[in-house]
Every structure is written in structure tokens, then in C-alpha cells.
Amino acid sequence: MSYREHPNRLEDKRVRKLAQEYTQKGYVVSIYPSADCLPPTLANYSLDLIATNGTKVIATSVRTRENLSLNGDKDLLRISESVEKIPGWEFELVVTNSRKRS
């Protein structure tokens, strides 16, 4: 598992929890993979987590509701389309929200 800090604490917390979940399911996980760890078609995108299990790879982006459209929905669409073009890869968008305290 590789690590890099995420600027949003809530998103970072969710990324690390997802990493644990995927690891428990037998995936090899890379958190905040650098461009040189990604296929060339994904090198310009910022992905939060890559989980690999055999020939299956899950590329994940975690966003809070507030940051969901930070770079626009077209950005997420481009990432999703680029990931889906790679055989064996799938894109997962995880939206996390802060819990309101009573």
C-alpha cells in the first residue's frame, strides 16, 4: 500500500477506509497513485485509490458532496470514460458526507 496525504480530511479518511476494505477482500491497494503508476491514458487524472485483484482493477475517486462538482461533472465523466476503455478496469465514484451532529 502506498500513501500520500489528501487535502480534504474527510475524503482522506474515506480513502483510507476503502483501502482497508479492499485489502481485506484480497486486493493490492495503492492510495493516491502517482502518474507513473497509472496507464498513460490515466496519467493526467488524479485518482484516489487503485485496487488490483488478478486482472480486475478498480480506480476510485472519493469526493464530498461539496467537492463533487469542484472540477465539474465533465471531469468525472472524462475520468470514467478513460478508465472504462481499459480492459479489466472499472471506475468507482464514492461520495462521502460529514455527519451532522445533533
C-alpha angles and dihedrals in degrees: 000000000000125000141207127162120260117219093227112066096204093049091046091052091052092047091054092048090051089050090055092048093050092045090053088053091055101262125139105232133206116188117208094354117208121239092257089060092056133074111267092253090060099039093101094052127086109230122180100207140009118197119190128191113169107303095345119095125183117199111198136195118189120201137169116232088253091054096039094102096026091120093023130262089270088067091056091045091053091049092048094048092047093049094046091055091064112085112245094014127112133182123231123190114199118193116199128186134194114252115243112235118221 
